[in-house]
Amino acid sequence: MSFVKIWVHLVFATKNREQLLNKECRYDIYKHIKENCAEKGIFLQAINGYADHIHCLISLGKDQTIAKISQLIKGESSFWINQNNLTSKKFGWQDDYFAVSVSESQLETIVRYIQNQETHHSKKSFEEEVNEFMEKYGWQKIIDESA
């Protein structure tokens, strides 16, 4: 029997980072994503976000990839959001996403970070958060080298 336990912190933003996820619809969207993940065998430990992005803590299964999980969550949720007219205009996610592995020893810290997104973003914009991720994980260097 195979055993895989790979934790991933997945972050994705609304198309053009438009602030379409208001408080009234955010929690319905999180609930729907949780239900959809459960139906598709995706283990979602935590989900939360802000007006223009969502954070997920996921444990990958033995046959799952980050790309496939991201596609399933983003594609189905944008379809559902539009079908239920939850935003003021046609909704979509950006094609890109941010994913980083998480050590078992850091799970509680990451769950708290995800749970506290509203407080976090009352002090810091998503742009500032992205820049911190880029610096912390060396993402800017990779982007600069490919240019």
C-alpha positions in Angstrom: 0.0 0.0 0.0 1.4 3.4 -1.0 1.6 6.2 1.6 2.0 9.8 0.5 1.8 12.9 2.7 2.9 16.0 0.8 1.5 19.3 2.1 1.1 22.2 -0.3 0.2 25.8 0.4 -1.7 26.8 -2.8 -2.6 30.5 -3.5 -4.5 31.7 -6.5 -6.0 35.1 -7.4 -9.0 36.4 -9.3 -8.4 37.4 -12.9 -6.6 40.7 -13.0 -6.7 40.6 -9.2 -10.1 42.2 -9.2 -11.6 42.4 -5.8 -14.8 40.4 -6.6 -14.8 38.2 -3.5 -16.9 40.2 -1.1 -17.6 39.0 2.4 -21.1 38.0 1.5 -20.0 35.5 -1.2 -16.5 34.4 0.1 -17.8 32.0 2.7 -20.3 30.4 0.3 -17.4 29.9 -2.1 -15.1 28.4 0.5 -17.9 26.0 1.6 -18.5 25.0 -2.0 -14.8 24.4 -2.7 -14.6 22.3 0.5 -17.5 20.2 -0.7 -16.1 19.9 -4.2 -12.7 18.8 -2.9 -14.3 16.2 -0.7 -16.2 14.8 -3.8 -13.0 14.7 -5.9 -10.9 13.1 -3.2 -8.8 16.2 -2.6 -7.8 16.6 1.1 -8.3 20.3 1.9 -7.1 21.1 5.4 -7.7 24.8 5.4 -9.1 27.5 3.1 -9.6 31.2 3.4 -8.7 34.4 1.5 -9.6 37.9 0.8 -11.3 40.0 -1.8 -8.9 39.0 -4.7 -7.3 35.7 -3.7 -7.7 32.3 -1.9 -5.2 30.3 0.2 -5.6 26.5 0.5 -3.6 24.0 2.5 -3.8 20.6 0.7 -2.3 17.2 1.2 -1.7 15.6 -2.2 -2.7 12.0 -2.8 -0.5 9.5 -4.5 -2.0 10.2 -7.9 -2.5 13.9 -7.6 -0.4 16.8 -8.9 -0.5 20.4 -8.0 -1.4 21.4 -11.5 -4.4 19.0 -11.6 -5.6 20.0 -8.1 -5.4 23.7 -9.0 -7.2 23.1 -12.3 -10.0 21.1 -10.6 -10.5 23.7 -7.8 -10.2 26.8 -10.0 -12.2 25.5 -13.0 -15.1 24.1 -11.1 -15.4 27.0 -8.6 -15.4 29.7 -11.3 -18.1 27.8 -13.2 -20.1 27.5 -9.9 -19.6 31.2 -9.0 -20.8 32.3 -12.5 -23.7 29.8 -12.5 -24.9 31.3 -9.1 -24.2 34.9 -10.1 -22.2 35.5 -6.9 -20.1 38.4 -8.3 -21.0 41.6 -10.0 -19.4 40.6 -13.3 -18.2 37.4 -15.1 -15.8 35.7 -12.7 -12.5 33.9 -13.5 -9.3 33.0 -11.8 -5.9 34.0 -13.1 -4.1 31.2 -14.9 -1.1 31.3 -12.6 -1.0 30.2 -9.0 1.6 30.0 -6.2 2.4 26.6 -4.6 5.0 25.8 -2.0 5.6 22.7 0.1 4.9 22.8 3.8 6.8 20.8 6.4 4.7 18.8 8.8 6.2 20.8 11.6 4.8 24.0 10.1 1.2 22.9 9.6 -0.2 24.8 12.6 1.5 28.0 11.6 0.2 27.8 8.0 -3.3 26.9 9.1 -3.3 30.0 11.5 -1.9 32.2 8.7 -4.7 31.0 6.3 -7.4 31.5 9.0 -6.2 35.0 9.7 -6.4 36.4 6.2 -8.9 39.2 6.9 -6.7 40.5 9.8 -3.5 40.0 7.7 -4.9 42.0 4.7 -6.2 44.8 6.9 -2.5 45.6 7.3 -0.9 44.3 4.0 -2.1 44.2 0.4 -2.1 41.0 -1.7 0.6 42.7 -3.8 2.8 43.1 -0.7 2.1 39.5 0.3 3.1 38.2 -3.2 6.3 40.3 -3.0 7.2 38.8 0.4 6.6 35.2 -1.0 8.8 36.0 -4.0 11.6 37.2 -1.8 11.2 34.4 0.8 11.1 31.6 -1.7 13.5 33.0 -4.4 10.7 33.3 -6.9 11.9 36.7 -8.2 15.4 35.3 -9.0 13.8 32.5 -11.0 11.6 35.0 -12.9 14.6 37.3 -13.5 16.8 34.5 -14.8 14.2 33.4 -17.4 13.7 36.9 -18.8 
